[in-house]
Amino acid sequence: MESTLRRHLETCAHEFAKATEREASTVARLSAGDWRFFDRLSEGASFTARKYDAIMAWFSAHWPADAAWPADVPRPFVSANDDAPASEAA
């Protein structure tokens, strides 16, 4: 299960960076509150379910309207209260 969730995070980060023309470190800082989060993730670092939910909610709330959400990643429902950066939500 962790490998699937890891893949979802990495896919969203990559696609978001591409769609917004931002560096990976910027996407990590904005979505996870840690500019090295995705570097550490690719090195095998673990993460909590709470962190996963917070980051995915951030991506969903900030996804560019003109970009398609990755087809193989379930998109979470985001309420008005979920719009805070992941660093504040986790």
PASERO-936621 format. One record per atom (N, C-alpha, C, O): z, y, x; residue number from 1; atom name. Coordinates in steps of 0.2 Angstrom, whole numbers. Atoms other than C-alpha are relative to their C-alpha. Last residue first. Example, Ala and Ser with C-alpha at 12.3 -4.5 7.8 and 13.67 -1.06 7.14 Angstrom:
<sites>
     Z     Y     X pos site
    -1    -6    -4   2    N
    36    -5    68   2   CA
     3     5    -4   2    C
     4    11    -1   2    O
     0    -6     4   1    N
    39   -22    62   1   CA
     0     6     4   1    C
     3     5     9   1    O
</sites>
This chain:
<sites>
     Z     Y     X pos site
    -3     6    -3  90    N
    46    91    -1  90   CA
     7     1     2  90    C
    10    -3     5  90    O
    -1     5     5  89    N
    40   105   -13  89   CA
     4    -6     3  89    C
     7   -10    -1  89    O
    -5    -3     4  88    N
    42   120    -1  88   CA
     2    -6    -6  88    C
     8    -6    -8  88    O
    -6    -1    -4  87    N
    33   111    13  87   CA
     6     3    -4  87    C
    12     2    -3  87    O
    -3     6    -1  86    N
    20   105     1  86   CA
     7     1     4  86    C
    12    -3     2  86    O
     2     4    -6  85    N
    15   122    -4  85   CA
     4    -6     1  85    C
    10    -6    -1  85    O
    -3    -2    -6  84    N
    20   127   -22  84   CA
    -3    -4     6  84    C
    -5   -10     5  84    O
     5    -4    -4  83    N
     7   124   -36  83   CA
     3     2     7  83    C
     0     6    11  83    O
     2     4    -6  82    N
    17   109   -44  82   CA
    -4     4     5  82    C
    -7     2    10  82    O
    -5     0    -5  81    N
    26   120   -56  81   CA
    -2    -3     6  81    C
     2    -3    11  81    O
    -1    -6    -3  80    N
    10   124   -66  80   CA
     6     1     5  80    C
     5     5    10  80    O
    -2    -5     4  79    N
     7   106   -68  79   CA
     1     7     3  79    C
     0     7     9  79    O
    -4    -5    -3  78    N
    -4    95   -57  78   CA
     2     5    -6  78    C
    -2     8   -10  78    O
     0    -5     5  77    N
   -11    78   -63  77   CA
     5     6     3  77    C
    10     4     7  77    O
    -6    -1     4  76    N
   -15    68   -48  76   CA
     0     6    -5  76    C
    -4    10    -4  76    O
    -2    -7     0  75    N
   -32    63   -43  75   CA
     6     1    -4  75    C
     6    -1   -10  75    O
    -2    -2     6  74    N
   -35    45   -38  74   CA
     3     7     0  74    C
     7     9     4  74    O
    -7    -3    -1  73    N
   -45    44   -22  73   CA
     2     2    -7  73    C
    -1     6   -10  73    O
    -4     6    -1  72    N
   -61    33   -21  72   CA
     8     2     0  72    C
    12    -2     2  72    O
     1     4     5  71    N
   -72    47   -29  71   CA
     5    -6     1  71    C
     7    -9    -4  71    O
     2     7    -3  70    N
   -66    60   -17  70   CA
     0    -5    -6  70    C
     5    -6    -9  70    O
    -6     4    -2  69    N
   -64    76   -28  69   CA
    -3    -6     3  69    C
    -7    -9     0  69    O
    -2     6     4  68    N
   -81    85   -29  68   CA
     6    -3     3  68    C
     6    -4     9  68    O
     0     6    -4  67    N
   -83   103   -22  67   CA
     3    -6    -4  67    C
     8    -6    -8  67    O
     7     2    -1  66    N
   -88   118   -31  66   CA
     0    -6     4  66    C
    -6    -8     6  66    O
     4     2     6  65    N
   -71   121   -39  65   CA
    -7    -3     1  65    C
    -9    -7    -3  65    O
     5    -4     2  64    N
   -62   120   -22  64   CA
    -4    -2    -6  64    C
    -6    -8    -7  64    O
     7     3    -2  63    N
   -47   109   -22  63   CA
    -5     5    -3  63    C
    -5     8    -8  63    O
     4    -5    -4  62    N
   -31   120   -22  62   CA
    -7    -3     1  62    C
   -10     1     5  62    O
    -1    -7     2  61    N
   -20   112   -36  61   CA
    -5     5     4  61    C
    -7    10     1  61    O
     3     0     7  60    N
   -27    94   -32  60   CA
     0     7    -3  60    C
    -4    10    -6  60    O
     7     1     0  59    N
   -24    96   -14  59   CA
    -3     1    -7  59    C
    -8     5    -7  59    O
     2    -6    -3  58    N
    -6   103   -16  58   CA
    -8    -1     0  58    C
   -11     4    -2  58    O
    -1    -5     5  57    N
    -2    88   -28  57   CA
    -3     7     2  57    C
    -7    11    -1  57    O
     6     1     4  56    N
    -9    76   -15  56   CA
     0     5    -6  56    C
    -5     7    -8  56    O
     6    -2    -3  55    N
     3    84    -2  55   CA
    -6    -1    -5  55    C
   -11     3    -6  55    O
     0    -8    -1  54    N
    18    84   -13  54   CA
    -7     2     3  54    C
   -10     7     0  54    O
     1    -3     6  53    N
    15    66   -19  53   CA
    -1     7     0  53    C
    -5    10    -3  53    O
     6     2     3  52    N
    13    59    -2  52   CA
    -2     4    -6  52    C
    -7     7    -7  52    O
     5    -5    -4  51    N
    28    69     4  51   CA
    -7    -2    -2  51    C
   -11     3    -3  51    O
     0    -7     2  50    N
    38    61   -10  50   CA
    -4     4     4  50    C
    -7     9     1  50    O
     3    -1     6  49    N
    32    44    -6  49   CA
     0     7    -3  49    C
    -5     9    -6  49    O
    -3     2     6  48    N
    38    46    11  48   CA
    -5     0    -6  48    C
   -10     4    -6  48    O
    -1    -5     5  47    N
    28    46    27  47   CA
     3    -2    -6  47    C
     3    -8    -7  47    O
    -1     2     7  46    N
    25    35    42  46   CA
     1     6    -4  46    C
     2    12    -1  46    O
    -6    -3     3  45    N
    17    40    59  45   CA
     1    -2    -8  45    C
    -4    -2   -11  45    O
    -4     5     2  44    N
     3    29    65  44   CA
     7     2    -3  44    C
    11    -2    -5  44    O
    -3     3    -6  43    N
    -6    40    77  43   CA
     5    -6    -3  43    C
     8    -9     1  43    O
     5     4    -3  42    N
   -18    45    63  42   CA
     3    -4     6  42    C
     0    -9     8  42    O
     2     5     5  41    N
    -3    51    53  41   CA
    -5    -5     3  41    C
    -5   -11     2  41    O
    -5     5     0  40    N
     3    61    68  40   CA
    -1    -6    -5  40    C
     0   -12    -3  40    O
     0     3    -7  39    N
   -13    70    69  39   CA
     5    -5     1  39    C
     3   -11     3  39    O
     6     4     0  38    N
   -13    73    50  38   CA
    -1    -4     7  38    C
    -4    -9     8  38    O
    -1     5     4  37    N
     4    81    51  37   CA
    -5    -5     0  37    C
    -4   -11     1  37    O
     2     7    -3  36    N
     1    91    66  36   CA
     1    -6    -4  36    C
     0   -11    -2  36    O
     7     0    -2  35    N
     0   108    57  35   CA
    -2    -6     4  35    C
    -8    -7     5  35    O
     0     2    -7  34    N
    15   105    47  34   CA
    -7    -1     3  34    C
   -10    -5     1  34    O
    -5    -4    -3  33    N
    18   112    30  33   CA
     2    -1     7  33    C
     7     0    10  33    O
    -6     3    -2  32    N
     9    98    22  32   CA
     6     4     3  32    C
    11     1     4  32    O
    -2     5     4  31    N
    -5   106    13  31   CA
     7    -4     1  31    C
    10    -6    -4  31    O
     0    -3     7  30    N
    -7   123    21  30   CA
     3    -6    -5  30    C
     7    -5    -9  30    O
    -6    -5     1  29    N
    -1   117    39  29   CA
     0     2    -8  29    C
     6     3   -10  29    O
    -6     4    -1  28    N
   -12   101    38  28   CA
     6     5    -1  28    C
    11     4    -5  28    O
    -1     4     7  27    N
   -27   111    31  27   CA
     7    -4     1  27    C
    10    -4    -5  27    O
    -1    -5     5  26    N
   -25   123    46  26   CA
     1    -3    -7  26    C
     6    -2   -11  26    O
    -7    -2     0  25    N
   -23   109    58  25   CA
     1     5    -5  25    C
     7     6    -7  25    O
    -5     5     2  24    N
   -39   101    52  24   CA
     7     2     0  24    C
    11     1    -4  24    O
    -2     5    -5  23    N
   -49   117    54  23   CA
     5    -5    -3  23    C
     9    -3    -7  23    O
    -6    -2    -4  22    N
   -56   126    39  22   CA
     1    -6     5  22    C
    -1   -12     5  22    O
     2    -2    -7  21    N
   -74   126    32  21   CA
     6     2     4  21    C
     6     7     8  21    O
    -3    -7    -1  20    N
   -67   125    14  20   CA
    -2     3     7  20    C
     0     9     9  20    O
     1    -4     5  19    N
   -77   110     9  19   CA
     2     7     1  19    C
    -2    12    -2  19    O
     7     0     0  18    N
   -76   101    26  18   CA
    -2     5    -6  18    C
    -7    10    -4  18    O
     2    -4    -6  17    N
   -58   104    28  17   CA
    -7     2     0  17    C
    -9     7     1  17    O
    -2    -7     1  16    N
   -55    98    10  16   CA
    -2     5     6  16    C
    -4    10     5  16    O
     5    -3     5  15    N
   -66    83    13  15   CA
     2     7    -2  15    C
    -2    11    -3  15    O
     7    -1    -3  14    N
   -56    78    29  14   CA
    -5     4    -5  14    C
    -8     8    -3  14    O
     0    -6    -5  13    N
   -39    82    21  13   CA
    -7     1     3  13    C
    -9     7     4  13    O
    -1    -6     4  12    N
   -43    72     5  12   CA
     0     6     6  12    C
    -3    11     5  12    O
     6    -2     4  11    N
   -49    57    15  11   CA
     0     7    -3  11    C
    -5    11    -2  11    O
     5    -2    -5  10    N
   -34    57    27  10   CA
    -7     2    -3  10    C
   -10     7    -1  10    O
    -2    -7    -4   9    N
   -22    58    13   9   CA
    -5     2     5   9    C
    -7     8     5   9    O
     1    -5     5   8    N
   -31    44     3   8   CA
     2     7     3   8    C
    -2    12     2   8    O
     7    -1     1   7    N
   -32    33    18   7   CA
    -2     6    -5   7    C
    -6    10    -4   7    O
     2    -4    -6   6    N
   -14    35    21   6   CA
    -7     2     0   6    C
    -9     7     2   6    O
    -2    -7     1   5    N
   -11    30     3   5   CA
    -1     4     6   5    C
    -3    10     6   5    O
     4    -3     5   4    N
   -21    14     5   4   CA
     2     8    -1   4    C
    -3    12    -1   4    O
     7    -1    -3   3    N
   -13    10    22   3   CA
    -4     3    -5   3    C
    -9     7    -3   3    O
     0    -6    -4   2    N
     4    12    14   2   CA
    -6     2     3   2    C
    -8     8     4   2    O
     0    -6     4   1    N
     0     0     0   1   CA
     0     6     4   1    C
    -4    11     3   1    O
</sites>
